[in-house]
Amino acid sequence: MTNILLTGSTRGIGAAAHAALIAAGATVVGHGSRDGDGPDTVTIGADLAEPGAGDRLWDAALDRLGGRIDVLVNNAGVFEAAPLADAAAWETAWERSWRINLQAAADLSRRAVLHFQEHGSLDKKGRDASGVAGRIVNVSSRAAFRGDSPAHWHYAAAKAGMVAMTRSIARAYAADGIVAFVVAPGFTMTGMAEEFLASREGGKVIADIPLGRVASAAEVAETIRWLSLDAPASLTGAVLDVNGASYVR
C-alpha cells in the first residue's frame, strides 16, 4: 500500500487526483482549509499562508499514516490578482502567493527528502522494486514557462520557482532513490473556470488551444496518479505539460 500526502485535495484538480489515487489503491491523507474525515477521506486543515504550516501539516499527516509517507503531491495553490497600482495590495498578494504556491511546497519537500533518505538509507530496505525510496509530484503551471496576465506576475514567478526546485531535488537526490516530477497544467476545467469560459473572454482561451478545449480535471489527475504510482525512475526531473499544445517547449 502506498501512503500519499496530497495538498489542496478538496476541490478542482486536487479532488480529482484524490479520487484517482484512492481508486488506484493508495492510502491518501488530504489537505484543505479545515479538518474533515469521511468514508474514504482524511483531510487535515492547514492555512499554508502561515509560516511553519507545511511542517505542521507533514507531522500531522505522518501521524495519520502510521509514520510512513511514500509520495508527496504538492497541489495546493492560489491564483489571486496583484493590483499593479496599489503598492500595499501588491506586496500582500506577492507574499501570500509566494508562501502558498512555493514556500509551503518547499517546506513539505524538505521534510519529504529527509523522510525518504531515512527510509531508503544504505540498506535500501525502504525502496521499492525499481529502487525508489520516495516520490515528489509538484503541480506547477503553464504560466511557469509562458508567463501569465498583467495581474499575475507573482503566480508565474512562484510556479517557475517550483519547477526549478523540483529539478534541483531530482538532480541532488536521485542517488538516494528520491525522484521528483512536475505537472504543468494549462487552463483546466474546474468550477471557477466554467464561469470564465462562459464569458466573452472564454472564446479567446479556447481559440488559443490547438486541441480545441481546455483540459479536464480528470486528465490532470490521471497525470498526477501516474507520476505518483507508476512513472519510471528515469523520468525524474521531467515536466509533463497538460495544456492541449497551447504552449510547447
Buried (B, 14 or more C-beta within 10 A) or exposed (E): EBBBBBBBBBBBBBBBBBBBBBEBEBBBBBBBBEEEEEEEBBBBEBEBBEEEBBBBBBEBBBEBBEEBBBBBBBBBBBBEBBEEEEEEEBEBBBBBBBBBBBBBBBBBBBBBBEBBBEBBBEEEEBBBEEEBBBBBBBBBBBBBBBBBEEBBBBBBBBBBBBBEBBBEBBEEBBEBBBBBBBBBBBBBBBEEBEEEBEEEEBEEBBEEBEEEEBBBBBBBBBBBBBBBBEBEBEBBBBBBBBBBEBBEE
